[in-house]
């Protein structure tokens, strides 16, 4: 997050290093004189053997859920994001070191704290064959900002005052004031550049897709599979190396395990509880990293008894977060606050907060003070098919019985779940969120009263003041302190309870090469190839 100076920016997570990114040559410790020559014909033969590519360069991915639509400006569901991020590009992206790097923009400059000028690549085409230009960038951001679009990213770009097309390859953004998260949000998957004519022809991009990305939508068979094919005109020469990716919808985890073992799929995500089943399998490689996700329980603050902060605090005290981590994630998760550990210095250690202490007696006392000495009944809405989310709901059901709260679990499929989330059509909701790479996503986006994802009915003047100040503060050290105070206040008011931030695991067949997931770019398949099975 060091790049505030370059703009306002932070979210270095991605970008750019706002001011420029340079590739670095890798040095070797071996001098030419020390290089070894093969000393036998057999050794020469072995060294000359290169892996053989499979004739069919199709990656088969076992997906845990059906996409809820493919519109990058509207749909936050992970099953959708993993697909539309292959189809669409934004102006910038984030590398593994949380630096901003070029994408559709080949360079940018910030003549002052409220002006960003992006120079676009001149060799980019949409999948319909039309050249992308600055008018497309202007249209895409105006679409995001239009209230009628109901874009999930509207609050990301609330500080944009003007969008000016300088020429076909140059676009200027004028902000109303310095805005620290701007570059991080420009690297978001929600900031995709889309073609106006395709949107207007179809009304939205939920069932159709036309971007500039490395892959193109080929076929969507509902509740079965989605096939993407190689974009032959992708602006990076030589990419992608795959001809296609097939996402087979396999909600049941045991089905994905079986398919992975037999080679019916090449890649999938599975829970940590699966590790003992597959870690000794020589045909499978397990790739892991500390995620920036967290599990949570969200309250509908518009209804009783959840509009009472004592009830929410009582529930927090009744939860044993360590037990959750052990039971749901086999211990491969950390207890988290609103900003997970993966975001480094932006995260606080919540374990010292009183509301993170497992204290059944104090929880009962708070419930009695709130007028519920015998507890109450409630319904926990959860996303079916996701072991960590359903598991969180089940553990909550068990733990809350100890303070007299009896819970019914309602499992919804992805479309119903997203709809219930957007409309706050629930009592309490168990879920999993991604915190992005800038603290404003974790804190402002989800909980500021103007945040696009604040679906809980939460509003607090002091909290808004802190998160609004954090957005416009350029000094990084000062901003860290602001967001730490905001996290403590959020925990105190508890519109959501935050539980665990897990490790993420990809299970990959050994014939898959050049796939290296990272926290801010987990599924980049542009250089991936399939080797011939031995």
C-alpha positions in Angstrom: 0.0 0.0 0.0 2.7 2.2 -0.4 1.8 4.1 -3.3 -0.3 6.8 -1.9 2.2 9.4 -2.9 1.6 8.5 -6.5 -1.9 9.4 -6.4 -4.0 9.0 -3.7 -3.7 5.7 -4.1 -3.2 2.9 -1.9 -4.5 -0.2 -2.7 -1.3 -0.9 -4.0 -2.4 -4.2 -3.9 -2.7 -4.0 -7.3 -1.6 -1.7 -9.1 0.7 -0.4 -10.1 2.9 0.9 -8.3 1.2 3.6 -9.5 4.0 5.3 -10.9 5.4 2.7 -12.8 6.4 -0.8 -12.8 9.5 -2.2 -14.0 10.4 -5.8 -14.6 13.4 -7.0 -12.9 16.0 -9.4 -14.3 16.7 -12.4 -12.1 20.4 -12.8 -11.2 22.0 -16.2 -11.0 24.8 -17.2 -8.6 26.4 -19.5 -11.2 29.1 -17.9 -13.4 29.5 -19.1 -17.0 32.8 -20.8 -16.1 31.0 -22.8 -13.4 28.2 -24.2 -15.6 28.2 -27.9 -15.9 28.2 -29.9 -19.1 26.6 -33.3 -19.3 29.2 -35.9 -18.9 27.4 -38.7 -20.7 25.2 -39.3 -23.6 22.5 -40.5 -21.3 22.7 -37.3 -19.2 22.5 -35.2 -22.4 19.5 -37.2 -23.5 17.7 -36.7 -20.1 18.4 -33.0 -20.1 17.1 -32.5 -23.6 13.8 -34.0 -22.8 11.2 -31.2 -22.6 7.7 -31.8 -21.3 5.3 -32.6 -24.1 2.2 -30.5 -24.4 -1.1 -32.4 -24.6 -2.8 -32.2 -28.0 -5.9 -30.8 -26.5 -5.2 -27.6 -24.5 -8.5 -27.5 -22.6 -8.4 -26.9 -18.9 -11.4 -28.4 -17.0 -12.3 -26.7 -13.8 -14.6 -28.2 -11.2 -16.7 -25.2 -10.1 -18.5 -25.3 -6.7 -21.4 -23.2 -7.9 -23.4 -22.0 -10.9 -22.7 -18.3 -11.8 -25.4 -15.9 -10.8 -24.8 -13.8 -14.0 -21.8 -12.4 -15.9 -22.3 -8.7 -15.6 -19.0 -7.4 -14.1 -20.6 -4.2 -12.9 -23.5 -5.9 -11.0 -22.6 -9.4 -9.8 -20.4 -10.0 -6.7 -20.9 -13.8 -6.5 -17.5 -15.6 -6.6 -18.8 -18.2 -9.0 -19.4 -15.4 -11.4 -16.3 -13.4 -10.7 -14.0 -16.4 -11.5 -15.5 -16.5 -15.0 -16.0 -12.9 -16.0 -12.4 -11.9 -14.9 -11.2 -14.1 -17.8 -13.6 -12.3 -20.2 -13.1 -8.6 -19.1 -10.1 -6.4 -18.3 -9.8 -3.2 -16.4 -7.3 -0.3 -16.9 -4.9 -1.6 -14.3 -4.4 -4.7 -12.1 -2.5 -5.7 -9.1 0.6 -8.0 -9.0 1.4 -10.4 -6.2 3.3 -7.7 -4.3 0.3 -5.4 -4.2 1.7 -3.1 -6.8 -0.4 -1.5 -9.6 0.7 -2.6 -13.0 -0.6 -1.8 -16.6 -3.5 -3.7 -18.1 -5.7 -1.9 -20.7 -3.8 1.3 -19.8 -0.2 1.1 -20.8 0.7 4.1 -18.5 -0.8 6.8 -16.3 0.1 10.0 -14.7 -1.2 12.1 -11.8 -0.5 15.8 -12.4 -2.2 16.6 -9.0 -3.9 14.8 -6.2 -7.3 14.8 -7.9 -6.4 14.1 -11.6 -5.6 10.8 -13.2 -4.7 10.5 -16.9 -4.6 7.0 -18.5 -2.9 6.3 -21.8 -4.6 3.3 -23.4 -3.0 0.5 -25.4 -3.6 0.9 -29.1 -3.9 -2.9 -29.9 -6.9 -3.9 -27.9 -10.1 -5.3 -29.4 -13.4 -6.4 -27.9 -14.4 -9.9 -28.6 -16.8 -8.6 -31.3 -13.8 -7.4 -33.2 -14.2 -3.6 -32.6 -11.2 -1.6 -31.4 -11.5 -0.4 -27.8 -11.0 3.3 -27.2 -11.4 6.0 -24.6 -15.1 6.4 -25.3 -15.6 2.8 -24.0 -13.8 3.7 -20.8 -16.0 6.7 -20.3 -19.2 4.7 -21.0 -18.2 1.9 -18.6 -17.6 4.2 -15.7 -20.7 6.3 -16.4 -22.6 3.0 -16.4 -21.1 2.1 -13.0 -22.1 5.5 -11.6 -25.6 5.5 -13.0 -28.0 4.6 -10.2 -30.2 2.7 -12.6 -27.5 0.2 -13.2 -27.4 -0.8 -9.5 -23.7 -1.4 -9.8 -22.0 -3.1 -6.9 -19.1 -0.7 -7.5 -21.0 2.6 -7.5 -19.6 3.7 -4.1 -16.0 2.8 -5.3 -16.1 5.7 -7.6 -18.2 8.2 -5.8 -15.4 10.8 -5.9 -15.3 11.0 -9.7 -16.4 14.5 -10.7 -15.6 14.4 -14.5 -14.6 11.8 -17.1 -13.0 13.5 -20.1 -12.0 11.9 -23.4 -8.8 13.6 -24.4 -8.4 11.6 -27.6 -9.1 8.0 -28.7 -6.3 6.7 -26.5 -6.3 9.1 -23.5 -8.9 9.3 -20.8 -8.9 11.7 -17.8 -10.6 11.3 -14.4 -11.2 14.4 -12.3 -12.0 13.7 -8.6 -13.9 16.0 -6.3 -11.1 15.6 -3.7 -8.1 13.4 -3.0 -9.3 9.8 -2.8 -6.8 7.2 -1.4 -8.5 4.0 -2.6 -9.0 5.2 -6.2 -6.2 3.1 -7.8 -7.1 0.0 -5.8 -10.6 0.3 -7.0 -9.5 0.8 -10.6 -7.9 -2.6 -10.4 -11.1 -4.2 -9.1 -12.8 -6.8 -11.3 -15.9 -4.6 -11.0 -14.1 -1.8 -13.0 -14.2 -3.8 -16.2 -14.4 -2.0 -19.6 -17.4 -3.0 -21.6 -18.7 -2.2 -25.1 -21.8 0.1 -25.2 -23.4 -1.5 -28.2 -23.5 -5.0 -26.6 -25.0 -3.6 -23.4 -27.7 -1.7 -25.2 -28.5 -4.5 -27.5 -29.0 -7.0 -24.6 -30.1 -4.7 -21.8 -27.3 -5.9 -19.5 -24.5 -8.4 -19.5 -26.0 -11.1 -17.3 -26.3 -13.8 -19.9 -24.0 -12.5 -22.6 -20.4 -11.4 -22.5 -18.1 -9.3 -24.7 -14.9 -8.0 -23.2 -11.2 -7.6 -24.1 -9.9 -10.5 -21.9 -7.9 -13.5 -22.8 -11.0 -15.8 -23.1 -14.4 -15.4 -24.8 -17.7 -16.9 -23.8 -18.4 -19.8 -26.0 -21.3 -21.7 -24.4 -23.3 -21.7 -21.2 -25.4 -24.7 -20.3 -27.3 -23.7 -17.2 -26.6 -25.8 -14.1 -24.1 -27.8 -16.1 -21.1 -26.0 -17.6 -19.7 -22.8 -19.0 -17.1 -23.0 -21.8 -14.7 -20.2 -22.6 -12.5 -20.2 -25.7 -9.2 -18.5 -26.5 -9.3 -14.9 -27.6 -7.1 -15.0 -30.8 -6.8 -11.2 -30.7 -5.7 -10.8 -27.1 -3.4 -7.8 -26.7 -0.6 -9.8 -25.0 1.2 -11.7 -27.7 1.4 -15.5 -27.0 -1.4 -15.5 -24.4 -3.4 -17.3 -23.5 -1.7 -20.6 -24.2 -4.9 -22.7 -23.5 -7.4 -23.1 -26.2 -10.3 -23.3 -23.8 -11.5 -23.5 -20.2 -14.5 -25.6 -19.3 -16.2 -24.9 -15.9 -18.2 -27.9 -14.9 -20.7 -27.0 -12.2 -20.1 -29.6 -9.4 -21.7 -28.4 -6.2 -21.0 -31.5 -4.2 -17.4 -31.6 -2.9 -17.2 -35.4 -3.0 -18.0 -35.3 -6.7 -15.1 -32.9 -7.3 -12.7 -35.0 -5.3 -13.6 -38.1 -7.3 -13.3 -36.2 -10.6 -9.9 -34.9 -9.6 -8.7 -38.3 -8.8 -9.7 -39.8 -12.1 -8.5 -36.8 -14.1 -12.0 -35.8 -15.2 -11.2 -32.3 -14.0 -7.8 -30.6 -13.8 -8.4 -27.9 -11.1 -10.8 -27.3 -8.3 -11.1 -25.6 -4.9 -11.8 -27.8 -1.8 -12.0 -27.3 1.9 -9.0 -27.9 4.2 -10.8 -31.0 5.5 -10.0 -32.6 2.2 -6.2 -32.3 2.7 -5.8 -35.8 4.3 -7.6 -37.4 1.5 -5.4 -36.0 -1.3 -2.1 -34.9 0.1 -0.4 -38.2 -0.5 -1.8 -38.5 -4.1 1.2 -38.2 -6.4 -1.1 -37.1 -9.3 -2.3 -34.0 -7.5 -0.5 -30.8 -6.3 -2.0 -28.7 -3.5 -1.4 -25.0 -3.8 -2.2 -22.7 -0.9 -2.0 -19.2 0.4 -3.5 -17.1 3.2 -6.7 -15.6 1.8 -8.1 -12.2 2.2 -11.5 -13.7 2.8 -13.4 -14.0 6.1 -16.5 -15.8 7.3 -19.2 -13.7 9.0 -22.7 -13.4 10.4 -24.6 -10.4 9.2 -27.6 -9.0 11.0 -30.7 -7.3 9.6 -30.7 -4.2 11.8 -34.1 -3.2 10.5 -35.9 -5.8 12.6 -36.1 -7.0 16.2 -34.2 -8.3 18.1 -31.2 -7.6 15.9 -31.6 -3.9 16.0 -30.6 -4.1 19.7 -26.8 -3.9 20.0 -26.9 -5.9 23.3 -28.3 -8.9 21.4 -25.6 -8.7 18.8 -22.9 -8.4 21.4 -24.4 -11.4 23.3 -24.2 -13.5 20.2 -20.6 -12.4 19.7 -19.7 -13.5 23.2 -21.4 -16.8 22.7 -19.3 -17.7 19.7 -16.1 -19.6 20.1 -14.1 -18.5 17.1 -11.2 -20.8 17.8 -13.5 -23.8 17.8 -14.9 -22.6 14.5 -11.4 -22.5 12.9 -10.6 -26.0 14.2 -13.9 -27.6 13.2 -14.6 -25.9 9.8 -11.0 -25.3 8.6 -9.1 -28.0 10.4 -7.2 -25.2 12.1 -6.0 -23.7 8.8 -7.6 -20.3 9.5 -7.0 -17.4 11.8 -9.4 -15.5 13.9 -10.1 -12.2 12.1 -11.6 -8.8 12.5 -13.2 -6.8 9.7 -9.8 -6.5 7.9 -8.1 -9.9 7.5 -4.5 -10.7 8.2 -3.6 -10.9 4.5 -3.8 -7.1 4.3 -0.8 -6.8 6.6 -0.5 -3.5 8.6 -4.2 -2.6 7.9 -5.4 -5.4 10.1 -5.8 -5.3 13.9 -5.4 -8.1 16.3 -9.1 -8.6 17.4 -8.3 -11.2 20.0 -7.8 -8.5 22.7 -11.3 -7.1 22.1 -13.7 -8.0 24.9 -16.4 -9.1 22.4 -14.0 -11.8 21.1 -13.8 -13.4 24.5 -15.9 -16.6 24.7 -18.0 -15.7 27.7 -21.4 -17.5 28.0 -22.4 -16.0 31.3 -21.8 -12.4 30.1 -23.7 -13.3 26.9 -26.7 -14.5 28.9 -26.6 -11.4 31.0 -26.7 -9.1 28.0 -29.6 -11.1 26.5 -31.5 -10.6 29.7 -30.8 -6.9 29.8 -32.0 -6.7 26.2 -35.3 -8.3 27.3 -34.6 -11.9 26.2 -33.7 -13.8 29.3 -34.9 -17.1 27.8 -33.4 -16.4 24.4 -35.4 -16.5 21.1 -35.7 -18.3 17.8 -34.2 -17.2 14.6 -33.4 -18.3 11.0 -29.8 -18.4 9.7 -29.7 -17.9 5.9 -26.7 -19.7 4.4 -25.3 -20.3 0.9 -25.9 -24.0 0.1 -23.0 -26.0 -1.4 -20.3 -24.0 0.4 -18.8 -26.1 3.2 -17.3 -23.2 5.1 -20.5 -21.1 5.0 -22.9 -24.0 5.8 -20.4 -25.1 8.5 -20.3 -21.7 10.0 -24.1 -21.7 10.2 -24.1 -25.2 11.8 -21.5 -24.2 14.5 -23.4 -21.1 15.3 -26.6 -23.2 15.7 -24.8 -25.4 18.2 -23.0 -22.6 20.1 -26.0 -20.2 20.4 -28.1 -22.9 22.0 -26.0 -22.4 25.1 -27.5 -19.0 25.6 -31.1 -20.0 24.7 -31.1 -19.0 21.0 -32.6 -21.7 18.8 -31.7 -21.5 15.1 -33.1 -22.9 11.9 -30.8 -23.0 8.9 -32.1 -22.0 5.5 -29.8 -23.0 2.7 -30.3 -21.0 -0.5 -28.8 -21.5 -4.0 -26.6 -18.7 -5.3 -29.2 -16.6 -7.1 -31.6 -16.7 -4.2 -28.8 -16.0 -1.7 -27.5 -13.0 -3.6 -31.1 -11.6 -3.9 -31.7 -12.1 -0.2 -28.4 -10.3 0.5 -29.1 -7.3 -1.7 -32.6 -6.9 -0.4 -31.7 -7.6 3.2 -34.4 -10.2 3.0 -33.2 -12.3 6.0 -32.9 -12.3 9.8 -29.2 -13.2 10.0 -27.0 -14.3 7.2 -23.9 -16.5 7.3 -21.5 -15.8 4.5 -18.0 -15.2 3.3 -16.7 -11.9 2.0 -13.5 -10.8 0.3 -11.7 -7.8 1.8 -9.9 -6.7 -1.4 -6.5 -5.1 -1.0 -7.5 -1.7 0.5 -9.1 -1.3 3.9 -11.8 0.9 2.4 -13.4 -2.1 0.7 -13.5 -4.0 4.0 -14.8 -1.1 6.0 -16.3 1.6 3.7 -17.8 -0.6 1.0 -19.6 -2.9 3.4 -20.4 -0.7 6.4 -20.3 3.0 5.6 -23.9 4.3 5.3 -23.3 5.1 1.6 -21.4 1.9 0.9 -22.7 -0.1 -2.1 -22.6 -3.3 -0.1 -24.0 -2.0 3.1 -27.1 -4.2 3.0 -27.5 -4.4 6.8 -29.3 -1.2 7.6 -26.2 -0.1 9.6 -25.5 3.6 10.1 -23.3 5.3 12.6 -22.2 8.9 12.4 -18.8 8.4 14.1 -18.0 5.3 11.9 -19.0 7.2 8.7 -16.8 10.1 9.8 -13.8 7.8 10.3 -14.2 5.9 7.0 -14.9 9.0 5.0 -11.7 10.6 6.5 -9.8 7.4 5.6 -10.7 7.7 2.0 -9.3 11.2 1.6 -6.2 10.9 3.8 -3.1 10.5 1.7 -0.6 10.1 4.5 -0.3 6.3 4.9 0.6 6.2 8.6 -2.3 8.5 9.5 -4.6 6.4 7.4 -3.6 3.2 9.2 -4.5 4.7 12.5 -7.9 5.9 11.2 -8.8 2.5 9.9 -7.7 0.8 13.1 -10.0 3.0 15.1 -12.8 2.3 12.6 -12.3 -1.5 13.1 -12.6 -1.2 16.8 -15.8 0.8 16.5 -17.2 -1.7 14.0 -16.5 -4.6 16.4 -18.1 -2.6 19.2 -21.3 -1.9 17.2 -21.3 -5.4 15.6 -23.5 -5.1 12.5 -21.6 -8.2 11.4 -19.6 -10.6 13.5 -16.3 -11.6 12.0 -15.0 -15.1 12.5 -12.2 -16.8 10.5 -9.9 -15.9 7.6 -8.9 -19.3 6.1 -6.1 -20.6 3.9 -7.2 -21.1 0.4 -6.5 -24.3 -1.4 -6.3 -25.3 -5.0 -6.1 -28.9 -5.9 -4.3 -29.3 -9.3 -3.6 -32.3 -11.5 0.2 -32.7 -12.1 -0.3 -32.3 -15.8 -1.3 -28.6 -15.3 1.7 -26.3 -15.5 2.2 -22.6 -14.9 -0.7 -22.1 -12.5 0.4 -20.2 -9.4 -2.5 -18.7 -7.4 -1.8 -15.7 -5.2 -4.1 -13.8 -2.9 -4.8 -10.9 -5.3 -4.7 -13.0 -8.5 -5.9 -16.5 -7.6 -6.9 -17.8 -11.0 -4.7 -16.4 -13.8 -4.6 -19.1 -16.5 -3.1 -17.0 -19.3 0.3 -18.9 -19.2 -1.2 -22.2 -18.1 -0.6 -25.3 -20.2 -1.7 -28.9 -20.1 1.1 -31.5 -20.3 0.7 -34.9 -21.9 -0.3 -37.4 -19.2 2.3 -40.1 -18.6 
